[in-house]
Amino acid sequence: MAKEEKKEVEETKVETKKIRFTLSPCGTFKLPYNVGQEVDLPTNQADEIVERKYAEFVK
C-alpha cells in the first residue's frame, strides 16, 4: 500500500513559480504574505499575481 500512496502523491505534483511580492496580497488575494517575501506558488496563481503587478518573478 505504501507504494500506491507514494505514486498518488507524485502524480499530483503541481508546477510552481517563485515570486517576490512588491505589494501586499492580503486583501486582494487573501494570502498571508508580506511585501518582500519570496514564495513558490502554483504557476497559474503566480502568473495572475505578477500580471496584476503585485509581485515579480524570481530567478
C-alpha distance matrix in Angstrom:
0.0 3.8 5.4 5.2 6.4 8.7 10.0 10.9 12.7 14.6 15.7 17.2 19.4 23.0 26.0 28.3 31.9 33.7 36.7 39.4 40.9 44.7 45.1 43.3 40.5 40.4 42.5 41.9 38.1 37.1 35.5 35.9 37.3 40.8 43.2 42.5 38.8 36.6 33.1 30.4 30.1 28.6 31.0 32.5 33.2 34.6 36.9 38.3 39.0 40.8 42.6 44.0 45.2 43.2 41.6 41.8 39.3 38.7 38.3
3.8 0.0 3.8 5.4 5.2 6.2 8.6 10.0 10.8 12.5 14.5 15.9 17.4 21.0 23.9 25.9 29.4 30.9 34.0 36.6 38.3 42.1 42.6 40.9 38.3 38.3 40.7 40.1 36.4 35.3 33.4 33.6 34.8 38.1 40.5 39.6 35.9 33.6 30.3 27.7 27.7 26.5 29.0 30.9 31.4 32.5 34.9 36.5 37.0 38.6 40.7 42.1 43.0 40.9 39.1 39.2 36.6 35.8 35.4
5.4 3.8 0.0 3.8 5.5 5.1 6.2 8.7 10.0 10.6 12.4 14.6 16.1 19.8 22.4 24.8 28.3 30.1 33.4 36.3 38.1 41.9 42.7 41.2 38.6 38.9 41.3 40.4 36.6 36.0 34.0 34.5 35.4 38.7 40.7 39.6 36.0 33.4 30.1 27.2 27.2 25.8 27.8 29.8 30.8 31.7 33.8 35.7 36.5 37.8 39.7 41.4 42.4 40.6 38.7 38.4 35.6 34.8 34.1
5.2 5.4 3.8 0.0 3.8 5.5 5.1 6.3 8.8 10.0 10.8 12.8 15.0 18.6 21.5 24.1 27.8 29.9 33.1 36.0 37.6 41.4 41.9 40.4 37.5 37.8 39.8 38.8 35.1 34.5 32.9 33.7 34.8 38.3 40.4 39.6 36.0 33.5 30.0 26.9 26.4 24.6 26.7 28.2 29.3 30.6 32.6 34.2 35.2 36.8 38.4 40.0 41.3 39.6 38.0 37.9 35.3 34.9 34.4
6.4 5.2 5.5 3.8 0.0 3.8 5.4 5.2 6.4 8.8 10.1 11.1 13.2 16.7 19.8 22.0 25.7 27.5 30.5 33.3 34.8 38.5 38.9 37.2 34.4 34.5 36.6 35.8 32.1 31.2 29.6 30.2 31.5 35.0 37.2 36.6 32.9 30.6 27.1 24.3 23.8 22.2 24.7 26.2 26.9 28.3 30.5 31.9 32.7 34.5 36.3 37.6 38.9 36.9 35.3 35.5 33.1 32.6 32.5
8.7 6.2 5.1 5.5 3.8 0.0 3.8 5.4 5.2 6.3 8.8 10.2 11.3 15.0 17.8 19.9 23.4 25.2 28.4 31.3 33.1 36.8 37.6 36.1 33.5 33.9 36.3 35.4 31.6 31.0 29.0 29.5 30.3 33.7 35.7 34.7 31.1 28.5 25.1 22.2 22.2 20.8 23.1 25.1 25.8 26.8 29.0 30.8 31.4 32.9 34.9 36.5 37.4 35.5 33.6 33.5 30.8 30.1 29.6
10.0 8.6 6.2 5.1 5.4 3.8 0.0 3.8 5.4 5.2 6.3 8.9 10.5 14.2 16.8 19.5 23.1 25.4 28.6 31.8 33.6 37.3 38.0 36.9 34.0 34.7 36.9 35.6 31.9 31.7 29.8 30.8 31.5 34.9 36.6 35.7 32.2 29.4 26.0 22.7 22.3 20.4 22.2 24.0 25.3 26.3 28.1 30.0 31.1 32.4 34.1 35.9 37.1 35.6 33.7 33.4 30.6 30.2 29.6
10.9 10.0 8.7 6.3 5.2 5.4 3.8 0.0 3.8 5.5 5.2 6.5 9.2 12.5 15.7 18.4 22.1 24.5 27.4 30.5 32.0 35.6 36.1 34.7 31.7 32.2 34.1 32.9 29.1 28.8 27.3 28.5 29.5 33.0 35.0 34.4 30.9 28.3 24.7 21.5 20.6 18.4 20.5 21.9 23.0 24.5 26.3 27.8 29.0 30.7 32.2 33.8 35.2 33.6 32.0 32.1 29.6 29.6 29.4
12.7 10.8 10.0 8.8 6.4 5.2 5.4 3.8 0.0 3.8 5.5 5.4 6.8 10.3 13.5 15.6 19.3 21.3 24.3 27.3 28.8 32.5 33.1 31.7 28.9 29.4 31.6 30.5 26.7 26.3 24.5 25.4 26.3 29.7 31.7 30.9 27.4 24.9 21.3 18.2 17.6 16.0 18.3 20.1 20.8 22.0 24.2 25.8 26.6 28.2 30.0 31.5 32.7 30.8 29.1 29.2 26.7 26.4 26.4
14.6 12.5 10.6 10.0 8.8 6.3 5.2 5.5 3.8 0.0 3.8 5.5 5.6 9.4 11.8 14.4 18.0 20.3 23.5 26.7 28.7 32.3 33.2 32.3 29.5 30.5 32.8 31.4 27.7 27.7 25.7 26.7 27.1 30.3 31.9 30.8 27.4 24.5 21.1 17.7 17.4 15.6 17.3 19.4 20.7 21.4 23.3 25.4 26.3 27.5 29.3 31.2 32.2 30.7 28.7 28.3 25.4 25.0 24.5
15.7 14.5 12.4 10.8 10.1 8.8 6.3 5.2 5.5 3.8 0.0 3.8 5.7 8.8 11.4 14.6 18.2 21.0 24.1 27.5 29.2 32.7 33.4 32.5 29.5 30.6 32.5 30.8 27.1 27.5 25.8 27.4 27.9 31.2 32.7 31.9 28.7 25.8 22.3 18.7 17.7 15.1 16.5 18.1 19.8 21.0 22.4 24.3 25.7 26.9 28.3 30.3 31.7 30.5 28.7 28.4 25.7 25.9 25.5
17.2 15.9 14.6 12.8 11.1 10.2 8.9 6.5 5.4 5.5 3.8 0.0 3.8 6.3 9.7 12.4 16.2 18.9 21.6 24.9 26.3 29.8 30.3 29.2 26.1 27.0 28.8 27.2 23.5 23.7 22.2 23.8 24.6 28.0 29.6 29.1 25.9 23.2 19.6 16.2 14.7 12.2 14.1 15.4 16.7 18.2 19.9 21.4 22.7 24.3 25.7 27.4 28.9 27.5 26.0 26.0 23.6 24.0 24.1
19.4 17.4 16.1 15.0 13.2 11.3 10.5 9.2 6.8 5.6 5.7 3.8 0.0 3.8 6.7 9.2 12.9 15.5 18.5 21.9 23.6 27.1 28.0 27.2 24.3 25.6 27.8 26.2 22.4 22.9 20.8 22.3 22.5 25.7 27.1 26.2 23.0 20.1 16.6 13.0 12.2 10.0 11.8 13.9 15.1 15.9 17.8 19.8 20.8 21.9 23.7 25.6 26.6 25.2 23.3 23.1 20.5 20.5 20.5
23.0 21.0 19.8 18.6 16.7 15.0 14.2 12.5 10.3 9.4 8.8 6.3 3.8 0.0 3.8 6.3 10.0 12.9 15.6 19.0 20.6 24.0 24.8 24.1 21.3 22.8 24.8 22.9 19.3 20.2 18.2 20.1 20.1 23.2 24.3 23.7 20.7 17.8 14.4 10.7 9.1 6.4 8.1 10.2 11.4 12.3 14.0 16.0 17.1 18.3 19.9 21.8 23.0 21.8 20.0 19.8 17.4 18.0 18.3
26.0 23.9 22.4 21.5 19.8 17.8 16.8 15.7 13.5 11.8 11.4 9.7 6.7 3.8 0.0 3.8 7.1 10.4 13.3 17.0 18.9 22.1 23.4 23.3 20.7 22.8 24.9 22.8 19.4 20.8 18.6 20.5 19.9 22.6 23.1 22.1 19.4 16.2 13.2 9.4 8.3 5.9 5.9 9.0 10.7 10.5 11.8 14.5 15.6 16.1 17.8 20.1 21.0 20.1 17.9 17.2 14.4 15.0 15.0
28.3 25.9 24.8 24.1 22.0 19.9 19.5 18.4 15.6 14.4 14.6 12.4 9.2 6.3 3.8 0.0 3.8 6.8 9.6 13.2 15.3 18.6 19.9 19.9 17.6 19.9 22.2 20.3 17.0 18.4 15.9 17.5 16.5 19.0 19.4 18.3 15.7 12.5 9.5 5.8 5.2 4.3 4.8 8.4 8.9 7.8 10.0 12.7 13.0 13.4 15.7 17.8 18.1 16.9 14.6 13.9 11.3 11.7 12.4
31.9 29.4 28.3 27.8 25.7 23.4 23.1 22.1 19.3 18.0 18.2 16.2 12.9 10.0 7.1 3.8 0.0 3.8 6.5 10.2 12.6 15.6 17.5 18.1 16.3 19.0 21.4 19.4 16.6 18.4 15.7 17.2 15.5 17.3 17.1 15.7 13.6 10.2 8.2 5.4 5.7 6.4 5.4 8.9 9.0 6.4 8.3 11.5 11.2 10.7 13.4 15.6 15.4 14.4 11.6 10.4 7.5 8.1 9.1
33.7 30.9 30.1 29.9 27.5 25.2 25.4 24.5 21.3 20.3 21.0 18.9 15.5 12.9 10.4 6.8 3.8 0.0 3.8 7.1 10.0 13.2 15.4 16.0 14.9 17.7 20.5 19.0 16.4 17.9 14.8 15.7 13.3 14.6 14.1 12.3 10.2 6.7 5.5 4.3 6.5 8.9 8.8 11.8 10.8 7.6 10.1 12.8 11.4 10.6 14.0 15.7 14.6 13.2 9.9 8.7 6.0 5.5 7.4
36.7 34.0 33.4 33.1 30.5 28.4 28.6 27.4 24.3 23.5 24.1 21.6 18.5 15.6 13.3 9.6 6.5 3.8 0.0 3.8 6.5 9.4 11.7 12.7 12.0 15.2 17.8 16.3 14.2 16.1 13.1 14.1 11.3 12.0 11.0 9.5 8.2 5.5 5.7 6.5 7.6 10.4 10.0 12.1 10.4 6.8 9.2 11.1 8.8 7.9 11.6 12.7 11.2 9.6 6.2 5.5 4.4 5.2 8.5
39.4 36.6 36.3 36.0 33.3 31.3 31.8 30.5 27.3 26.7 27.5 24.9 21.9 19.0 17.0 13.2 10.2 7.1 3.8 0.0 3.8 6.5 9.2 10.5 10.9 14.0 16.8 15.9 14.5 16.0 13.0 13.2 9.8 9.4 7.7 5.8 5.5 4.3 6.6 9.1 10.5 13.7 13.7 15.3 13.0 9.8 12.0 13.2 10.1 9.1 12.9 13.2 10.8 8.6 5.3 5.4 6.3 6.4 10.1
40.9 38.3 38.1 37.6 34.8 33.1 33.6 32.0 28.8 28.7 29.2 26.3 23.6 20.6 18.9 15.3 12.6 10.0 6.5 3.8 0.0 3.8 5.6 6.8 7.6 10.8 13.3 12.6 11.8 13.4 10.8 11.2 7.8 7.0 5.0 5.2 5.8 6.7 8.4 11.1 11.6 14.7 14.9 15.7 12.8 10.2 12.3 12.4 8.7 8.6 12.1 11.3 8.9 5.9 4.1 6.6 8.9 10.0 13.8
44.7 42.1 41.9 41.4 38.5 36.8 37.3 35.6 32.5 32.3 32.7 29.8 27.1 24.0 22.1 18.6 15.6 13.2 9.4 6.5 3.8 0.0 3.8 6.9 8.9 12.1 13.9 13.2 13.5 15.3 13.4 13.8 10.6 8.6 5.3 6.1 8.5 9.9 12.1 14.8 15.1 17.9 17.7 18.1 15.4 12.8 14.1 13.8 10.2 9.4 12.1 10.8 7.7 5.4 4.8 7.1 10.4 11.8 15.4
45.1 42.6 42.7 41.9 38.9 37.6 38.0 36.1 33.1 33.2 33.4 30.3 28.0 24.8 23.4 19.9 17.5 15.4 11.7 9.2 5.6 3.8 0.0 3.8 6.3 9.1 10.5 10.1 11.0 12.7 11.6 12.1 9.6 7.8 5.5 8.2 10.1 12.1 13.6 16.2 15.8 18.5 18.7 18.4 15.3 13.6 14.9 13.6 9.9 10.3 12.5 10.1 7.8 4.8 6.7 10.0 13.3 15.0 18.8
43.3 40.9 41.2 40.4 37.2 36.1 36.9 34.7 31.7 32.3 32.5 29.2 27.2 24.1 23.3 19.9 18.1 16.0 12.7 10.5 6.8 6.9 3.8 0.0 3.8 5.6 7.6 8.3 9.0 9.8 8.7 8.8 7.0 5.6 5.4 8.9 9.7 12.2 13.1 15.8 15.2 18.0 18.9 18.6 15.0 14.0 16.0 14.4 10.7 12.3 14.5 12.0 10.6 7.1 8.9 12.5 15.3 16.8 20.6
40.5 38.3 38.6 37.5 34.4 33.5 34.0 31.7 28.9 29.5 29.5 26.1 24.3 21.3 20.7 17.6 16.3 14.9 12.0 10.9 7.6 8.9 6.3 3.8 0.0 3.8 5.9 5.6 5.3 6.5 5.7 7.4 6.6 7.4 8.1 11.1 10.7 12.3 12.1 14.1 12.8 15.1 16.2 15.5 11.8 11.5 13.7 11.7 8.4 11.0 13.0 10.6 10.4 6.9 8.8 12.5 14.9 16.7 20.4
40.4 38.3 38.9 37.8 34.5 33.9 34.7 32.2 29.4 30.5 30.6 27.0 25.6 22.8 22.8 19.9 19.0 17.7 15.2 14.0 10.8 12.1 9.1 5.6 3.8 0.0 3.8 5.9 5.9 4.7 4.9 5.8 6.8 7.9 9.9 13.2 12.5 14.6 14.1 16.2 14.8 17.1 18.8 18.0 14.2 14.5 16.9 14.7 11.8 14.7 16.5 13.9 14.1 10.6 12.6 16.2 18.4 20.0 23.6
42.5 40.7 41.3 39.8 36.6 36.3 36.9 34.1 31.6 32.8 32.5 28.8 27.8 24.8 24.9 22.2 21.4 20.5 17.8 16.8 13.3 13.9 10.5 7.6 5.9 3.8 0.0 3.8 5.9 5.4 7.7 9.3 10.5 11.3 12.7 16.2 15.9 17.9 17.4 19.2 17.3 19.1 20.4 18.9 15.3 16.2 17.9 15.1 12.6 15.7 16.7 13.6 14.3 11.5 14.3 18.1 20.5 22.6 26.2
41.9 40.1 40.4 38.8 35.8 35.4 35.6 32.9 30.5 31.4 30.8 27.2 26.2 22.9 22.8 20.3 19.4 19.0 16.3 15.9 12.6 13.2 10.1 8.3 5.6 5.9 3.8 0.0 3.8 5.9 8.1 10.9 11.6 12.7 13.4 16.5 16.3 17.6 16.8 18.0 15.7 17.0 17.9 16.0 12.6 13.6 14.8 11.7 9.7 12.9 13.4 10.3 11.8 9.5 12.5 16.2 18.5 21.1 24.6
38.1 36.4 36.6 35.1 32.1 31.6 31.9 29.1 26.7 27.7 27.1 23.5 22.4 19.3 19.4 17.0 16.6 16.4 14.2 14.5 11.8 13.5 11.0 9.0 5.3 5.9 5.9 3.8 0.0 3.8 5.4 9.0 10.0 12.1 13.3 15.9 14.8 15.6 14.2 14.9 12.4 13.5 14.8 13.1 9.6 11.0 12.8 10.1 8.3 11.9 13.0 10.8 12.4 9.7 11.9 15.2 16.9 19.3 22.6
37.1 35.3 36.0 34.5 31.2 31.0 31.7 28.8 26.3 27.7 27.5 23.7 22.9 20.2 20.8 18.4 18.4 17.9 16.1 16.0 13.4 15.3 12.7 9.8 6.5 4.7 5.4 5.9 3.8 0.0 3.8 6.7 9.1 11.6 13.8 16.5 15.1 16.3 14.6 15.7 13.5 15.0 17.0 15.7 12.1 13.6 16.0 13.6 11.7 15.3 16.7 14.5 15.7 12.6 14.4 17.8 19.4 21.2 24.6
35.5 33.4 34.0 32.9 29.6 29.0 29.8 27.3 24.5 25.7 25.8 22.2 20.8 18.2 18.6 15.9 15.7 14.8 13.1 13.0 10.8 13.4 11.6 8.7 5.7 4.9 7.7 8.1 5.4 3.8 0.0 3.8 5.8 8.9 11.4 13.6 11.6 12.7 11.0 12.5 10.8 13.0 15.3 14.8 11.1 11.8 14.8 13.3 10.8 14.0 16.2 14.5 15.1 11.6 12.5 15.7 16.9 18.2 21.5
35.9 33.6 34.5 33.7 30.2 29.5 30.8 28.5 25.4 26.7 27.4 23.8 22.3 20.1 20.5 17.5 17.2 15.7 14.1 13.2 11.2 13.8 12.1 8.8 7.4 5.8 9.3 10.9 9.0 6.7 3.8 0.0 3.8 7.0 10.4 12.5 10.3 12.1 10.9 13.1 12.5 15.3 17.8 17.9 14.2 14.4 17.7 16.5 13.7 16.4 19.0 17.3 17.2 13.4 13.9 16.9 18.1 18.8 22.1
37.3 34.8 35.4 34.8 31.5 30.3 31.5 29.5 26.3 27.1 27.9 24.6 22.5 20.1 19.9 16.5 15.5 13.3 11.3 9.8 7.8 10.6 9.6 7.0 6.6 6.8 10.5 11.6 10.0 9.1 5.8 3.8 0.0 3.8 6.9 8.7 6.6 8.8 8.5 11.5 11.6 15.0 17.0 17.6 14.0 13.1 16.4 15.7 12.4 14.4 17.4 16.0 15.1 11.3 11.1 13.9 15.2 15.6 19.0
40.8 38.1 38.7 38.3 35.0 33.7 34.9 33.0 29.7 30.3 31.2 28.0 25.7 23.2 22.6 19.0 17.3 14.6 12.0 9.4 7.0 8.6 7.8 5.6 7.4 7.9 11.3 12.7 12.1 11.6 8.9 7.0 3.8 0.0 3.8 6.2 5.7 9.1 10.3 13.8 14.4 17.8 19.4 20.0 16.5 15.0 17.9 17.2 13.6 14.9 17.9 16.2 14.5 10.8 10.8 13.5 15.4 15.6 19.2
43.2 40.5 40.7 40.4 37.2 35.7 36.6 35.0 31.7 31.9 32.7 29.6 27.1 24.3 23.1 19.4 17.1 14.1 11.0 7.7 5.0 5.3 5.5 5.4 8.1 9.9 12.7 13.4 13.3 13.8 11.4 10.4 6.9 3.8 0.0 3.8 5.7 8.8 11.1 14.5 15.2 18.6 19.4 20.1 16.9 14.8 17.1 16.7 12.9 13.2 16.3 14.7 12.3 9.0 8.6 11.1 13.6 13.9 17.6
42.5 39.6 39.6 39.6 36.6 34.7 35.7 34.4 30.9 30.8 31.9 29.1 26.2 23.7 22.1 18.3 15.7 12.3 9.5 5.8 5.2 6.1 8.2 8.9 11.1 13.2 16.2 16.5 15.9 16.5 13.6 12.5 8.7 6.2 3.8 0.0 3.8 6.5 9.7 13.2 14.8 18.4 19.0 20.3 17.5 14.8 17.2 17.6 13.9 13.5 17.0 16.2 13.4 10.6 8.8 10.0 11.9 11.3 14.7
38.8 35.9 36.0 36.0 32.9 31.1 32.2 30.9 27.4 27.4 28.7 25.9 23.0 20.7 19.4 15.7 13.6 10.2 8.2 5.5 5.8 8.5 10.1 9.7 10.7 12.5 15.9 16.3 14.8 15.1 11.6 10.3 6.6 5.7 5.7 3.8 0.0 3.8 6.4 10.2 12.1 15.8 17.0 18.6 15.7 13.3 16.3 16.9 13.5 13.7 17.4 16.9 14.7 11.6 9.6 10.8 11.7 10.8 14.1
36.6 33.6 33.4 33.5 30.6 28.5 29.4 28.3 24.9 24.5 25.8 23.2 20.1 17.8 16.2 12.5 10.2 6.7 5.5 4.3 6.7 9.9 12.1 12.2 12.3 14.6 17.9 17.6 15.6 16.3 12.7 12.1 8.8 9.1 8.8 6.5 3.8 0.0 3.8 7.1 9.7 13.3 14.3 16.4 14.1 11.3 14.3 15.7 12.8 12.6 16.4 16.7 14.8 12.1 9.2 9.4 9.1 7.8 10.8
33.1 30.3 30.1 30.0 27.1 25.1 26.0 24.7 21.3 21.1 22.3 19.6 16.6 14.4 13.2 9.5 8.2 5.5 5.7 6.6 8.4 12.1 13.6 13.1 12.1 14.1 17.4 16.8 14.2 14.6 11.0 10.9 8.5 10.3 11.1 9.7 6.4 3.8 0.0 3.8 6.3 10.0 11.7 13.9 11.6 9.4 12.9 14.3 12.0 12.5 16.1 16.6 15.5 12.9 10.3 10.8 9.9 9.2 11.8
30.4 27.7 27.2 26.9 24.3 22.2 22.7 21.5 18.2 17.7 18.7 16.2 13.0 10.7 9.4 5.8 5.4 4.3 6.5 9.1 11.1 14.8 16.2 15.8 14.1 16.2 19.2 18.0 14.9 15.7 12.5 13.1 11.5 13.8 14.5 13.2 10.2 7.1 3.8 0.0 3.8 7.0 8.7 11.5 10.0 8.1 11.5 13.5 12.1 12.7 15.9 17.1 16.6 14.4 11.9 11.9 10.0 9.6 11.4
30.1 27.7 27.2 26.4 23.8 22.2 22.3 20.6 17.6 17.4 17.7 14.7 12.2 9.1 8.3 5.2 5.7 6.5 7.6 10.5 11.6 15.1 15.8 15.2 12.8 14.8 17.3 15.7 12.4 13.5 10.8 12.5 11.6 14.4 15.2 14.8 12.1 9.7 6.3 3.8 0.0 3.8 6.2 8.3 6.5 5.6 9.2 10.7 9.9 11.3 14.0 15.1 15.4 13.4 11.6 12.2 10.8 11.7 13.7
28.6 26.5 25.8 24.6 22.2 20.8 20.4 18.4 16.0 15.6 15.1 12.2 10.0 6.4 5.9 4.3 6.4 8.9 10.4 13.7 14.7 17.9 18.5 18.0 15.1 17.1 19.1 17.0 13.5 15.0 13.0 15.3 15.0 17.8 18.6 18.4 15.8 13.3 10.0 7.0 3.8 0.0 3.8 5.7 5.5 6.1 8.6 10.2 10.8 12.3 14.2 15.7 16.8 15.4 13.9 14.3 12.5 13.9 15.4
31.0 29.0 27.8 26.7 24.7 23.1 22.2 20.5 18.3 17.3 16.5 14.1 11.8 8.1 5.9 4.8 5.4 8.8 10.0 13.7 14.9 17.7 18.7 18.9 16.2 18.8 20.4 17.9 14.8 17.0 15.3 17.8 17.0 19.4 19.4 19.0 17.0 14.3 11.7 8.7 6.2 3.8 0.0 3.8 5.5 5.1 6.0 8.6 10.0 10.6 12.0 14.3 15.4 14.8 13.1 12.9 10.9 12.8 14.0
32.5 30.9 29.8 28.2 26.2 25.1 24.0 21.9 20.1 19.4 18.1 15.4 13.9 10.2 9.0 8.4 8.9 11.8 12.1 15.3 15.7 18.1 18.4 18.6 15.5 18.0 18.9 16.0 13.1 15.7 14.8 17.9 17.6 20.0 20.1 20.3 18.6 16.4 13.9 11.5 8.3 5.7 3.8 0.0 3.8 5.5 5.2 6.4 8.8 10.1 10.5 12.5 14.5 14.2 13.5 13.9 12.8 15.4 17.0
33.2 31.4 30.8 29.3 26.9 25.8 25.3 23.0 20.8 20.7 19.8 16.7 15.1 11.4 10.7 8.9 9.0 10.8 10.4 13.0 12.8 15.4 15.3 15.0 11.8 14.2 15.3 12.6 9.6 12.1 11.1 14.2 14.0 16.5 16.9 17.5 15.7 14.1 11.6 10.0 6.5 5.5 5.5 3.8 0.0 3.8 5.4 5.2 6.3 8.7 9.9 10.8 12.6 11.5 11.2 12.5 12.1 14.6 16.9
34.6 32.5 31.7 30.6 28.3 26.8 26.3 24.5 22.0 21.4 21.0 18.2 15.9 12.3 10.5 7.8 6.4 7.6 6.8 9.8 10.2 12.8 13.6 14.0 11.5 14.5 16.2 13.6 11.0 13.6 11.8 14.4 13.1 15.0 14.8 14.8 13.3 11.3 9.4 8.1 5.6 6.1 5.1 5.5 3.8 0.0 3.8 5.5 5.2 6.2 8.5 10.0 10.8 9.8 8.3 8.9 8.3 10.9 13.3
36.9 34.9 33.8 32.6 30.5 29.0 28.1 26.3 24.2 23.3 22.4 19.9 17.8 14.0 11.8 10.0 8.3 10.1 9.2 12.0 12.3 14.1 14.9 16.0 13.7 16.9 17.9 14.8 12.8 16.0 14.8 17.7 16.4 17.9 17.1 17.2 16.3 14.3 12.9 11.5 9.2 8.6 6.0 5.2 5.4 3.8 0.0 3.8 5.6 5.3 6.0 8.6 9.9 10.3 9.3 9.3 8.8 12.1 14.1
38.3 36.5 35.7 34.2 31.9 30.8 30.0 27.8 25.8 25.4 24.3 21.4 19.8 16.0 14.5 12.7 11.5 12.8 11.1 13.2 12.4 13.8 13.6 14.4 11.7 14.7 15.1 11.7 10.1 13.6 13.3 16.5 15.7 17.2 16.7 17.6 16.9 15.7 14.3 13.5 10.7 10.2 8.6 6.4 5.2 5.5 3.8 0.0 3.8 5.5 5.0 6.2 8.7 9.0 9.4 10.7 11.4 14.8 17.3
39.0 37.0 36.5 35.2 32.7 31.4 31.1 29.0 26.6 26.3 25.7 22.7 20.8 17.1 15.6 13.0 11.2 11.4 8.8 10.1 8.7 10.2 9.9 10.7 8.4 11.8 12.6 9.7 8.3 11.7 10.8 13.7 12.4 13.6 12.9 13.9 13.5 12.8 12.0 12.1 9.9 10.8 10.0 8.8 6.3 5.2 5.6 3.8 0.0 3.8 5.5 5.2 6.5 5.5 6.1 8.3 9.8 13.0 16.1
40.8 38.6 37.8 36.8 34.5 32.9 32.4 30.7 28.2 27.5 26.9 24.3 21.9 18.3 16.1 13.4 10.7 10.6 7.9 9.1 8.6 9.4 10.3 12.3 11.0 14.7 15.7 12.9 11.9 15.3 14.0 16.4 14.4 14.9 13.2 13.5 13.7 12.6 12.5 12.7 11.3 12.3 10.6 10.1 8.7 6.2 5.3 5.5 3.8 0.0 3.8 5.4 5.0 5.7 4.8 5.5 7.2 10.8 13.7
42.6 40.7 39.7 38.4 36.3 34.9 34.1 32.2 30.0 29.3 28.3 25.7 23.7 19.9 17.8 15.7 13.4 14.0 11.6 12.9 12.1 12.1 12.5 14.5 13.0 16.5 16.7 13.4 13.0 16.7 16.2 19.0 17.4 17.9 16.3 17.0 17.4 16.4 16.1 15.9 14.0 14.2 12.0 10.5 9.9 8.5 6.0 5.0 5.5 3.8 0.0 3.8 5.4 7.7 8.2 8.8 10.3 14.1 16.6
44.0 42.1 41.4 40.0 37.6 36.5 35.9 33.8 31.5 31.2 30.3 27.4 25.6 21.8 20.1 17.8 15.6 15.7 12.7 13.2 11.3 10.8 10.1 12.0 10.6 13.9 13.6 10.3 10.8 14.5 14.5 17.3 16.0 16.2 14.7 16.2 16.9 16.7 16.6 17.1 15.1 15.7 14.3 12.5 10.8 10.0 8.6 6.2 5.2 5.4 3.8 0.0 3.8 5.7 7.9 9.9 12.4 15.9 19.0
45.2 43.0 42.4 41.3 38.9 37.4 37.1 35.2 32.7 32.2 31.7 28.9 26.6 23.0 21.0 18.1 15.4 14.6 11.2 10.8 8.9 7.7 7.8 10.6 10.4 14.1 14.3 11.8 12.4 15.7 15.1 17.2 15.1 14.5 12.3 13.4 14.7 14.8 15.5 16.6 15.4 16.8 15.4 14.5 12.6 10.8 9.9 8.7 6.5 5.0 5.4 3.8 0.0 3.8 5.5 7.4 10.6 13.8 17.0
43.2 40.9 40.6 39.6 36.9 35.5 35.6 33.6 30.8 30.7 30.5 27.5 25.2 21.8 20.1 16.9 14.4 13.2 9.6 8.6 5.9 5.4 4.8 7.1 6.9 10.6 11.5 9.5 9.7 12.6 11.6 13.4 11.3 10.8 9.0 10.6 11.6 12.1 12.9 14.4 13.4 15.4 14.8 14.2 11.5 9.8 10.3 9.0 5.5 5.7 7.7 5.7 3.8 0.0 3.8 7.3 10.5 13.2 16.7
41.6 39.1 38.7 38.0 35.3 33.6 33.7 32.0 29.1 28.7 28.7 26.0 23.3 20.0 17.9 14.6 11.6 9.9 6.2 5.3 4.1 4.8 6.7 8.9 8.8 12.6 14.3 12.5 11.9 14.4 12.5 13.9 11.1 10.8 8.6 8.8 9.6 9.2 10.3 11.9 11.6 13.9 13.1 13.5 11.2 8.3 9.3 9.4 6.1 4.8 8.2 7.9 5.5 3.8 0.0 3.8 6.9 9.4 13.0
41.8 39.2 38.4 37.9 35.5 33.5 33.4 32.1 29.2 28.3 28.4 26.0 23.1 19.8 17.2 13.9 10.4 8.7 5.5 5.4 6.6 7.1 10.0 12.5 12.5 16.2 18.1 16.2 15.2 17.8 15.7 16.9 13.9 13.5 11.1 10.0 10.8 9.4 10.8 11.9 12.2 14.3 12.9 13.9 12.5 8.9 9.3 10.7 8.3 5.5 8.8 9.9 7.4 7.3 3.8 0.0 3.8 6.5 9.8
39.3 36.6 35.6 35.3 33.1 30.8 30.6 29.6 26.7 25.4 25.7 23.6 20.5 17.4 14.4 11.3 7.5 6.0 4.4 6.3 8.9 10.4 13.3 15.3 14.9 18.4 20.5 18.5 16.9 19.4 16.9 18.1 15.2 15.4 13.6 11.9 11.7 9.1 9.9 10.0 10.8 12.5 10.9 12.8 12.1 8.3 8.8 11.4 9.8 7.2 10.3 12.4 10.6 10.5 6.9 3.8 0.0 3.8 6.6
38.7 35.8 34.8 34.9 32.6 30.1 30.2 29.6 26.4 25.0 25.9 24.0 20.5 18.0 15.0 11.7 8.1 5.5 5.2 6.4 10.0 11.8 15.0 16.8 16.7 20.0 22.6 21.1 19.3 21.2 18.2 18.8 15.6 15.6 13.9 11.3 10.8 7.8 9.2 9.6 11.7 13.9 12.8 15.4 14.6 10.9 12.1 14.8 13.0 10.8 14.1 15.9 13.8 13.2 9.4 6.5 3.8 0.0 3.8
38.3 35.4 34.1 34.4 32.5 29.6 29.6 29.4 26.4 24.5 25.5 24.1 20.5 18.3 15.0 12.4 9.1 7.4 8.5 10.1 13.8 15.4 18.8 20.6 20.4 23.6 26.2 24.6 22.6 24.6 21.5 22.1 19.0 19.2 17.6 14.7 14.1 10.8 11.8 11.4 13.7 15.4 14.0 17.0 16.9 13.3 14.1 17.3 16.1 13.7 16.6 19.0 17.0 16.7 13.0 9.8 6.6 3.8 0.0
